[in-house]
Amino acid sequence: MARLVLLSGPSCVGKSPLLRALRRFHKDRAASLRPLVLYNDRSPRPGEEDGVDYYFRSREFVESLRDQPGYIVLPVRGDFQALEVAQVLRVLEAGQDAFFEGNPYVAVALLGAVELARVPRISCFLSPLSRDEILYLRAQPHVDLKELIADVMRRKLLRRTQRQKGGLGEKDLADIEARCGAAYHELRYAAAFDYVLPNHDGEDSENWEAFYYPLGDARRCLEDFAAIIAGELPRYAEKWEPELLGEA
């Protein structure tokens, strides 16, 4: 039976390299996923293609979709993104799994969409910290968990951007601050997902591709995600309670 499959988490947590690794090492499972293409008002990143990664359009166009029925339109870390809900149904009717890979705001909106209430779904959330680490940090008297998570993601985003562009401009730094500043709030949505996959190997990590085979958390996330898609029980995934970080 065709399903809605969601893969989400903060920016730079490792969603894109996880998907590349799935296509490389589990081609049959990756082939069952038909990616959903959203509208986005930002410019393409290096290597991104219009109509494949996103439909890159003006902010005015994306915001105008709010006035049309059947669209989810949300501000996302400074961008505006939109998804046509009927696209999900078209993919499912064709017998394929409709696959969303992206930010938690759109993912949670999909989970709550009335039109999709009876659609089978599987949802996975990548987190830069494990449940045990969060409990440990919460118990420390001088730790501001919101600031710590922002700093964890800031370092990942800085390394990713430097790797992609070779340098950082004021616009890049502002974008990084918007993304890392949203990470704590986005993590609060993790409890709404079926599985949370702790992953210290973000998009800045060499563990995904430098040694051909994924290593560390990259390997564990790949094994778990491939198992979940196949309907098997994952080995390392967690289930978070809503009060771990507070309800979103």
Backbone as CSV, one residue per row, in Angstrom:
resi,resn,N_x,N_y,N_z,CA_x,CA_y,CA_z,C_x,C_y,C_z
1,MET,0.836,-1.195,0.000,0.000,0.000,0.000,0.874,1.249,0.000
2,ALA,0.555,2.185,-0.874,1.333,3.423,-0.974,1.161,4.255,0.287
3,ARG,2.240,4.932,0.686,2.252,5.696,1.942,2.807,7.094,1.713
4,LEU,2.547,7.954,2.677,3.225,9.238,2.775,4.412,9.033,3.703
5,VAL,5.620,9.272,3.201,6.846,9.077,3.977,7.478,10.442,4.224
6,LEU,7.707,10.773,5.488,8.241,12.080,5.863,9.609,11.931,6.517
7,LEU,10.556,12.720,6.054,11.884,12.800,6.653,12.160,14.266,6.957
8,SER,12.327,14.599,8.238,12.443,15.997,8.608,13.496,16.197,9.682
9,GLY,13.723,17.462,10.028,14.706,17.818,11.036,15.259,19.200,10.755
10,PRO,16.058,19.753,11.659,16.623,21.094,11.466,17.519,21.170,10.233
11,SER,17.752,22.371,9.761,18.616,22.594,8.611,20.027,22.102,8.899
12,CYS,20.593,21.320,7.981,21.969,20.824,8.035,22.133,19.625,8.962
13,VAL,21.036,19.026,9.426,21.138,17.888,10.338,21.537,16.598,9.632
14,GLY,21.417,16.567,8.286,21.856,15.386,7.541,20.811,14.723,6.676
15,LYS,19.702,15.405,6.398,18.635,14.801,5.596,19.095,14.518,4.168
16,SER,19.757,15.488,3.553,20.177,15.312,2.155,21.209,14.193,1.984
17,PRO,22.289,14.148,2.786,23.232,13.030,2.623,22.615,11.686,2.969
18,LEU,21.647,11.658,3.882,20.963,10.397,4.186,20.217,9.901,2.954
19,LEU,19.546,10.800,2.272,18.818,10.408,1.067,19.773,9.964,-0.025
20,ARG,20.911,10.647,-0.190,21.903,10.215,-1.187,22.444,8.834,-0.850
21,ALA,22.700,8.581,0.429,23.211,7.276,0.841,22.173,6.186,0.605
22,LEU,20.907,6.503,0.835,19.853,5.520,0.582,19.829,5.147,-0.899
23,ARG,19.944,6.149,-1.768,19.932,5.880,-3.205,21.159,5.096,-3.640
24,ARG,22.245,5.238,-2.918,23.483,4.568,-3.284,23.535,3.124,-2.808
25,PHE,23.084,2.896,-1.573,23.251,1.578,-0.963,21.953,0.781,-0.853
26,HIS,20.812,1.431,-1.052,19.524,0.728,-1.001,18.658,1.231,-2.155
27,LYS,19.105,0.971,-3.366,18.440,1.516,-4.545,16.991,1.070,-4.647
28,ASP,16.706,-0.177,-4.251,15.338,-0.672,-4.358,14.395,0.086,-3.435
29,ARG,14.876,0.405,-2.240,14.026,1.127,-1.292,13.890,2.592,-1.684
30,ALA,14.963,3.173,-2.157,14.893,4.553,-2.616,13.963,4.682,-3.818
31,ALA,13.937,3.652,-4.671,13.113,3.705,-5.878,11.624,3.747,-5.558
32,SER,11.240,3.299,-4.367,9.822,3.308,-4.001,9.335,4.692,-3.594
33,LEU,10.275,5.637,-3.419,9.926,6.977,-2.946,9.822,7.957,-4.107
34,ARG,8.709,8.630,-4.222,8.527,9.672,-5.238,8.578,11.034,-4.527
35,PRO,9.671,11.781,-4.705,9.813,13.046,-3.972,8.727,14.052,-4.336
36,LEU,8.207,14.711,-3.322,7.300,15.835,-3.519,8.125,17.086,-3.785
37,VAL,7.677,17.907,-4.703,8.411,19.117,-5.065,7.628,20.329,-4.580
38,LEU,8.253,21.105,-3.715,7.619,22.289,-3.145,8.016,23.537,-3.923
39,TYR,7.231,24.597,-3.758,7.611,25.915,-4.238,8.476,26.579,-3.164
40,ASN,9.470,27.329,-3.591,10.353,28.023,-2.660,10.745,29.363,-3.268
41,ASP,10.774,30.409,-2.417,11.087,31.734,-2.953,12.581,32.068,-2.880
42,ARG,13.415,31.149,-2.369,14.851,31.443,-2.330,15.526,31.056,-3.644
43,SER,16.773,31.472,-3.787,17.555,31.114,-4.973,18.088,29.683,-4.829
44,PRO,18.337,28.997,-5.933,18.879,27.637,-5.847,20.276,27.622,-5.239
45,ARG,20.574,26.583,-4.457,21.924,26.351,-3.980,22.720,25.659,-5.080
46,PRO,24.041,25.606,-4.949,24.851,24.905,-5.952,24.377,23.470,-6.149
47,GLY,24.091,23.112,-7.396,23.669,21.749,-7.713,22.170,21.535,-7.713
48,GLU,21.396,22.489,-7.215,19.945,22.326,-7.192,19.343,22.675,-8.554
49,GLU,18.238,21.978,-8.896,17.580,22.186,-10.180,16.121,22.570,-9.976
50,ASP,15.669,23.518,-10.778,14.270,23.916,-10.736,13.394,22.766,-11.219
51,GLY,12.334,22.468,-10.460,11.437,21.380,-10.816,11.872,20.036,-10.279
52,VAL,13.075,19.964,-9.740,13.580,18.718,-9.150,13.713,18.877,-7.632
53,ASP,14.489,19.870,-7.220,14.648,20.133,-5.790,13.495,20.993,-5.262
54,TYR,13.185,22.031,-5.981,12.057,22.918,-5.690,11.598,23.531,-6.998
55,TYR,10.409,24.154,-6.953,10.023,25.110,-7.968,10.448,26.474,-7.430
56,PHE,11.517,27.019,-7.967,12.024,28.305,-7.484,11.238,29.439,-8.137
57,ARG,10.489,30.162,-7.296,9.623,31.233,-7.788,9.798,32.472,-6.914
58,SER,9.202,33.567,-7.323,9.284,34.803,-6.550,8.461,34.678,-5.269
59,ARG,8.795,35.505,-4.297,8.019,35.494,-3.051,6.563,35.860,-3.316
60,GLU,6.347,36.787,-4.221,4.973,37.197,-4.520,4.159,36.014,-5.042
61,PHE,4.793,35.200,-5.906,4.071,34.054,-6.458,3.753,33.035,-5.369
62,VAL,4.747,32.716,-4.531,4.534,31.703,-3.492,3.476,32.171,-2.503
63,GLU,3.540,33.441,-2.100,2.545,33.955,-1.163,1.149,33.971,-1.777
64,SER,1.060,34.135,-3.103,-0.247,34.169,-3.763,-0.970,32.834,-3.697
65,LEU,-0.219,31.745,-3.470,-0.832,30.421,-3.393,-1.688,30.271,-2.140
66,ARG,-1.498,31.162,-1.164,-2.348,31.145,0.024,-3.816,31.350,-0.336
67,ASP,-4.051,32.070,-1.417,-5.421,32.390,-1.808,-6.063,31.272,-2.616
68,GLN,-5.302,30.215,-2.894,-5.823,29.092,-3.661,-6.056,27.904,-2.737
69,PRO,-7.199,27.235,-2.858,-7.473,26.086,-1.982,-6.518,24.924,-2.283
70,GLY,-6.220,24.147,-1.251,-5.422,22.946,-1.443,-3.934,23.152,-1.387
71,TYR,-3.466,24.292,-0.892,-2.033,24.548,-0.767,-1.666,24.779,0.697
72,ILE,-0.541,24.228,1.102,0.072,24.544,2.384,1.146,25.585,2.103
73,VAL,1.026,26.762,2.692,1.985,27.850,2.475,2.481,28.311,3.838
74,LEU,3.808,28.251,4.038,4.365,28.571,5.348,5.685,29.329,5.223
75,PRO,5.941,30.260,6.154,7.288,30.836,6.242,8.221,29.835,6.895
76,VAL,9.383,29.634,6.301,10.337,28.625,6.786,11.719,29.257,6.854
77,ARG,12.176,29.601,8.061,13.527,30.120,8.277,13.853,31.283,7.329
78,GLY,12.911,32.164,7.140,13.144,33.305,6.268,12.673,33.109,4.849
79,ASP,12.417,31.865,4.429,11.874,31.593,3.102,10.365,31.420,3.196
80,PHE,9.712,31.451,2.023,8.321,31.032,1.942,8.268,29.783,1.070
81,GLN,7.614,28.742,1.585,7.487,27.493,0.850,6.017,27.127,0.729
82,ALA,5.696,26.392,-0.321,4.310,25.981,-0.559,4.291,24.586,-1.168
83,LEU,3.259,23.833,-0.796,3.072,22.476,-1.340,1.614,22.283,-1.713
84,GLU,1.383,21.770,-2.895,0.030,21.423,-3.323,-0.322,20.057,-2.739
85,VAL,-1.331,19.991,-1.883,-1.706,18.736,-1.224,-2.134,17.695,-2.252
86,ALA,-2.759,18.114,-3.332,-3.207,17.168,-4.354,-2.041,16.419,-4.990
87,GLN,-0.840,17.011,-4.947,0.331,16.324,-5.481,0.574,15.024,-4.726
88,VAL,0.356,15.054,-3.416,0.507,13.848,-2.600,-0.463,12.771,-3.071
89,LEU,-1.708,13.148,-3.262,-2.730,12.174,-3.658,-2.457,11.611,-5.044
90,ARG,-1.938,12.431,-5.951,-1.623,11.942,-7.297,-0.523,10.873,-7.250
91,VAL,0.480,11.110,-6.420,1.571,10.133,-6.294,1.047,8.826,-5.708
92,LEU,0.230,8.922,-4.673,-0.316,7.717,-4.035,-1.216,6.943,-4.993
93,GLU,-2.009,7.657,-5.777,-2.894,6.993,-6.746,-2.104,6.266,-7.820
94,ALA,-0.876,6.737,-8.075,-0.008,6.068,-9.051,0.691,4.860,-8.444
95,GLY,0.444,4.589,-7.157,1.009,3.401,-6.516,2.389,3.591,-5.924
96,GLN,2.854,4.843,-5.791,4.168,5.106,-5.215,4.042,5.782,-3.861
97,ASP,5.099,5.668,-3.073,5.150,6.383,-1.801,5.450,7.851,-2.068
98,ALA,4.630,8.738,-1.536,4.875,10.174,-1.645,5.888,10.563,-0.577
99,PHE,7.021,11.107,-0.996,8.133,11.338,-0.077,8.401,12.827,0.103
100,PHE,8.323,13.274,1.361,8.679,14.640,1.698,9.965,14.634,2.499
101,GLU,10.946,15.428,2.055,12.197,15.617,2.785,12.380,17.108,2.969
102,GLY,12.311,17.565,4.229,12.434,18.990,4.432,12.178,19.398,5.865
103,ASN,11.785,20.646,6.055,11.682,21.240,7.378,10.459,20.732,8.149
104,PRO,10.502,20.808,9.482,9.408,20.278,10.294,8.085,21.022,10.143
105,TYR,8.123,22.304,9.773,6.881,23.067,9.687,5.943,22.471,8.629
106,VAL,6.490,22.222,7.444,5.670,21.634,6.380,5.317,20.196,6.720
107,ALA,6.268,19.447,7.291,6.004,18.051,7.645,4.843,17.933,8.623
108,VAL,4.832,18.769,9.664,3.753,18.719,10.649,2.429,19.165,10.023
109,ALA,2.494,20.124,9.119,1.274,20.540,8.418,0.717,19.391,7.586
110,LEU,1.585,18.609,6.961,1.143,17.436,6.207,0.516,16.389,7.126
111,LEU,1.137,16.186,8.296,0.593,15.214,9.248,-0.805,15.607,9.707
112,GLY,-1.075,16.910,9.737,-2.370,17.378,10.197,-3.357,17.734,9.106
113,ALA,-2.980,17.548,7.843,-3.863,17.925,6.734,-5.114,17.046,6.706
114,VAL,-6.278,17.664,6.695,-7.540,16.925,6.706,-7.655,16.022,5.480
115,GLU,-7.193,16.525,4.325,-7.302,15.749,3.083,-6.479,14.463,3.127
116,LEU,-5.509,14.405,4.038,-4.620,13.242,4.113,-4.846,12.415,5.371
117,ALA,-5.956,12.663,6.067,-6.185,12.041,7.368,-6.205,10.520,7.299
118,ARG,-6.653,9.950,6.185,-6.757,8.488,6.071,-5.606,7.874,5.284
119,VAL,-4.620,8.691,4.956,-3.482,8.201,4.183,-2.476,7.517,5.108
120,PRO,-2.050,6.285,4.820,-0.997,5.659,5.632,0.265,6.495,5.568
121,ARG,0.959,6.614,6.713,2.170,7.425,6.696,3.213,6.882,7.652
122,ILE,4.464,7.236,7.360,5.608,6.942,8.216,6.375,8.252,8.350
123,SER,6.740,8.607,9.568,7.436,9.864,9.761,8.703,9.678,10.579
124,CYS,9.807,10.267,10.085,11.114,10.173,10.736,11.685,11.573,10.928
125,PHE,12.286,11.788,12.085,12.866,13.086,12.424,14.330,12.886,12.774
126,LEU,15.231,13.606,12.082,16.656,13.567,12.405,16.970,14.632,13.445
127,SER,17.659,14.220,14.509,18.008,15.151,15.576,19.519,15.202,15.761
128,PRO,20.092,16.396,16.009,21.537,16.491,16.239,21.949,15.995,17.618
129,LEU,20.961,15.731,18.501,21.227,15.216,19.835,20.308,14.028,20.113
130,SER,20.765,13.126,20.962,19.927,12.002,21.369,19.052,12.408,22.548
131,ARG,18.059,11.602,22.838,17.198,11.846,23.994,18.020,11.859,25.277
132,ASP,18.941,10.920,25.416,19.763,10.842,26.614,20.622,12.094,26.784
133,GLU,21.161,12.599,25.679,21.980,13.817,25.746,21.152,15.022,26.182
134,ILE,19.923,15.111,25.686,19.064,16.219,26.070,18.736,16.159,27.559
135,LEU,18.431,14.965,28.062,18.153,14.815,29.486,19.378,15.189,30.318
136,TYR,20.559,14.776,29.862,21.799,15.105,30.564,22.027,16.614,30.591
137,LEU,21.857,17.262,29.452,22.100,18.702,29.368,21.077,19.493,30.174
138,ARG,19.836,19.026,30.181,18.806,19.710,30.971,19.129,19.689,32.458
139,ALA,19.845,18.657,32.891,20.165,18.513,34.315,21.351,19.364,34.749
140,GLN,22.054,19.965,33.775,23.221,20.787,34.111,22.774,22.198,34.486
141,PRO,23.271,22.738,35.599,22.738,24.011,36.119,23.028,25.234,35.258
142,HIS,24.093,25.194,34.462,24.487,26.406,33.735,24.361,26.258,32.213
143,VAL,23.563,25.291,31.767,23.387,25.059,30.333,22.077,25.670,29.858
144,ASP,22.167,26.555,28.870,20.994,27.064,28.173,20.812,26.180,26.941
145,LEU,19.869,25.245,27.028,19.721,24.238,25.979,19.392,24.864,24.627
146,LYS,18.599,25.910,24.630,18.254,26.588,23.376,19.500,27.156,22.709
147,GLU,20.360,27.811,23.492,21.577,28.391,22.943,22.571,27.315,22.532
148,LEU,22.656,26.238,23.312,23.586,25.162,22.968,23.208,24.504,21.645
149,ILE,21.921,24.226,21.462,21.470,23.609,20.209,21.726,24.547,19.037
150,ALA,21.489,25.830,19.235,21.775,26.804,18.177,23.260,26.787,17.817
151,ASP,24.125,26.677,18.816,25.560,26.675,18.548,25.993,25.399,17.840
152,VAL,25.419,24.261,18.229,25.712,22.997,17.546,25.392,23.121,16.061
153,MET,24.222,23.657,15.754,23.802,23.759,14.367,24.544,24.877,13.640
154,ARG,24.903,25.947,14.348,25.672,27.030,13.730,26.997,26.496,13.192
155,ARG,27.681,25.678,13.975,28.969,25.127,13.549,28.805,24.240,12.316
156,LYS,27.747,23.443,12.295,27.491,22.589,11.135,27.206,23.436,9.893
157,LEU,26.368,24.444,10.061,25.983,25.300,8.939,27.168,26.095,8.407
158,LEU,28.025,26.581,9.292,29.220,27.304,8.857,30.121,26.405,8.017
159,ARG,30.336,25.181,8.484,31.198,24.259,7.725,30.582,23.909,6.384
160,ARG,29.250,23.688,6.372,28.597,23.353,5.102,28.702,24.498,4.111
161,THR,28.431,25.710,4.564,28.439,26.855,3.663,29.838,27.140,3.139
162,GLN,30.839,27.023,4.003,32.219,27.232,3.568,32.624,26.179,2.539
163,ARG,32.156,24.956,2.741,32.467,23.888,1.792,31.790,24.152,0.444
164,GLN,30.561,24.655,0.474,29.815,24.897,-0.761,30.321,26.119,-1.520
165,LYS,30.646,27.183,-0.786,30.933,28.467,-1.425,32.376,28.914,-1.302
166,GLY,33.115,28.317,-0.370,34.507,28.714,-0.195,34.699,29.975,0.614
167,GLY,33.632,30.656,0.960,33.703,31.877,1.751,32.328,32.240,2.254
168,LEU,32.276,33.205,3.165,31.013,33.583,3.780,30.790,35.087,3.647
169,GLY,29.640,35.472,3.103,29.262,36.867,3.031,28.240,37.206,4.103
170,GLU,27.857,38.462,4.163,26.895,38.897,5.175,25.552,38.183,4.999
171,LYS,25.135,37.982,3.765,23.875,37.294,3.515,23.949,35.845,3.992
172,ASP,25.103,35.190,3.774,25.282,33.810,4.231,25.186,33.733,5.752
173,LEU,25.848,34.658,6.430,25.849,34.651,7.891,24.448,34.898,8.449
174,ALA,23.708,35.788,7.812,22.339,36.053,8.254,21.463,34.817,8.067
175,ASP,21.657,34.133,6.943,20.895,32.910,6.678,21.228,31.837,7.705
176,ILE,22.509,31.694,8.038,22.933,30.708,9.027,22.307,31.005,10.386
177,GLU,22.284,32.280,10.778,21.704,32.636,12.068,20.207,32.340,12.103
178,ALA,19.518,32.564,10.994,18.084,32.253,10.940,17.848,30.762,11.102
179,ARG,18.701,29.969,10.470,18.528,28.521,10.512,18.897,27.930,11.871
180,CYS,20.047,28.323,12.405,20.445,27.756,13.691,19.542,28.279,14.809
181,GLY,19.039,29.512,14.661,18.138,30.067,15.655,16.795,29.369,15.707
182,ALA,16.414,28.699,14.615,15.134,27.986,14.563,15.247,26.542,15.055
183,ALA,16.457,26.038,15.241,16.670,24.611,15.491,15.977,24.126,16.759
184,TYR,16.072,24.875,17.848,15.468,24.430,19.111,13.955,24.296,18.954
185,HIS,13.328,25.300,18.363,11.877,25.239,18.168,11.509,24.062,17.269
186,GLU,12.305,23.805,16.255,12.011,22.701,15.339,12.148,21.351,16.036
187,LEU,13.118,21.243,16.932,13.284,19.994,17.678,12.075,19.688,18.553
188,ARG,11.360,20.704,18.950,10.183,20.492,19.793,9.065,19.767,19.040
189,TYR,9.158,19.710,17.712,8.184,18.968,16.922,8.503,17.474,16.837
190,ALA,9.677,17.068,17.279,10.129,15.687,17.062,9.186,14.657,17.664
191,ALA,8.535,14.992,18.777,7.641,14.041,19.432,6.428,13.682,18.578
192,ALA,6.124,14.500,17.567,4.977,14.219,16.692,5.306,13.155,15.644
193,PHE,6.583,12.767,15.546,7.012,11.818,14.526,7.091,10.398,15.092
194,ASP,6.948,9.426,14.200,6.989,8.024,14.624,8.360,7.642,15.170
195,TYR,9.404,8.132,14.522,10.772,7.768,14.902,11.653,9.016,14.936
196,VAL,12.529,9.083,15.932,13.569,10.108,15.990,14.912,9.399,15.814
197,LEU,15.709,9.853,14.840,17.006,9.251,14.548,18.100,10.208,15.012
198,PRO,18.769,9.918,16.140,19.868,10.781,16.589,21.021,10.725,15.594
199,ASN,21.522,11.899,15.226,22.554,11.949,14.193,23.511,13.107,14.435
200,HIS,24.721,12.782,14.877,25.747,13.808,15.061,26.484,14.113,13.753
201,ASP,26.260,13.284,12.735,26.928,13.455,11.436,26.028,14.253,10.500
202,GLY,26.074,15.575,10.634,25.257,16.424,9.787,25.806,16.531,8.380
203,GLU,25.316,17.499,7.639,25.736,17.659,6.248,27.176,18.127,6.125
204,ASP,27.762,18.513,7.251,29.166,18.933,7.262,30.127,17.771,7.496
205,SER,29.608,16.577,7.777,30.444,15.461,8.212,31.018,14.662,7.040
206,GLU,32.262,14.234,7.199,32.890,13.357,6.205,32.406,11.916,6.318
207,ASN,31.716,11.599,7.393,31.307,10.205,7.617,30.317,9.682,6.588
208,TRP,29.726,10.556,5.803,28.768,10.107,4.808,29.442,9.515,3.574
209,GLU,30.495,10.169,3.081,31.004,9.786,1.759,32.520,9.675,1.652
210,ALA,33.268,10.223,2.606,34.727,10.276,2.457,35.372,8.892,2.442
211,PHE,34.746,7.923,3.077,35.339,6.591,3.181,34.519,5.550,2.411
212,TYR,33.782,6.015,1.443,32.875,5.246,0.589,31.672,4.752,1.376
213,TYR,31.891,3.941,2.408,30.789,3.466,3.231,30.526,4.444,4.377
214,PRO,29.250,4.700,4.698,28.957,5.594,5.824,29.487,5.022,7.139
215,LEU,29.940,5.906,8.009,30.458,5.512,9.312,29.704,6.250,10.416
216,GLY,29.838,5.785,11.652,29.271,6.477,12.794,27.756,6.576,12.737
217,ASP,27.235,7.727,13.166,25.787,7.930,13.131,25.249,7.932,11.712
218,ALA,26.070,8.326,10.751,25.631,8.280,9.351,25.216,6.861,8.983
219,ARG,26.012,5.889,9.360,25.682,4.482,9.067,24.434,4.044,9.821
220,ARG,24.348,4.397,11.107,23.200,3.977,11.906,21.905,4.585,11.375
221,CYS,21.953,5.859,10.985,20.755,6.495,10.428,20.341,5.846,9.116
222,LEU,21.329,5.521,8.287,21.025,4.868,7.016,20.380,3.509,7.244
223,GLU,20.959,2.704,8.158,20.391,1.388,8.452,18.953,1.512,8.955
224,ASP,18.731,2.457,9.873,17.397,2.616,10.441,16.396,3.102,9.409
225,PHE,16.781,4.099,8.625,15.841,4.648,7.654,15.486,3.616,6.597
226,ALA,16.474,2.852,6.141,16.207,1.793,5.167,15.277,0.734,5.756
227,ALA,15.481,0.408,7.023,14.622,-0.581,7.678,13.191,-0.061,7.803
228,ILE,13.041,1.195,8.189,11.711,1.781,8.367,10.941,1.785,7.056
229,ILE,11.606,2.148,5.968,10.945,2.158,4.660,10.486,0.755,4.269
230,ALA,11.274,-0.251,4.656,10.937,-1.638,4.329,9.906,-2.237,5.278
231,GLY,9.452,-1.457,6.257,8.476,-1.965,7.208,9.079,-2.786,8.323
232,GLU,10.393,-2.639,8.535,11.085,-3.382,9.584,11.329,-2.475,10.785
233,LEU,11.636,-3.079,11.924,11.909,-2.302,13.121,13.336,-1.765,13.088
234,PRO,13.520,-0.477,13.357,14.873,0.095,13.393,15.587,-0.298,14.684
235,ARG,16.920,-0.268,14.648,17.731,-0.667,15.810,18.047,0.493,16.744
236,TYR,18.216,1.678,16.202,18.742,2.793,16.992,17.749,3.938,17.193
237,ALA,16.630,3.896,16.522,15.674,5.004,16.571,15.065,5.156,17.958
238,GLU,14.633,6.378,18.245,14.018,6.690,19.528,12.590,7.199,19.314
239,LYS,11.824,7.203,20.382,10.515,7.861,20.404,10.559,8.879,21.525
240,TRP,10.314,10.140,21.177,10.412,11.208,22.173,9.049,11.562,22.746
241,GLU,9.018,11.834,24.035,7.813,12.295,24.673,7.671,13.807,24.449
242,PRO,6.449,14.321,24.367,6.251,15.749,24.082,6.936,16.675,25.086
243,GLU,7.015,16.254,26.339,7.569,17.137,27.356,9.100,17.160,27.376
244,LEU,9.763,16.374,26.511,11.227,16.360,26.505,11.770,17.760,26.258
245,LEU,11.219,18.468,25.301,11.609,19.851,25.035,10.438,20.817,25.185
246,GLY,9.299,20.302,25.588,8.103,21.123,25.659,7.322,21.012,24.370
247,GLU,6.001,21.080,24.440,5.175,20.932,23.248,5.385,22.101,22.309
248,ALA,5.412,21.801,20.997,5.610,22.845,19.983,4.363,23.703,19.843
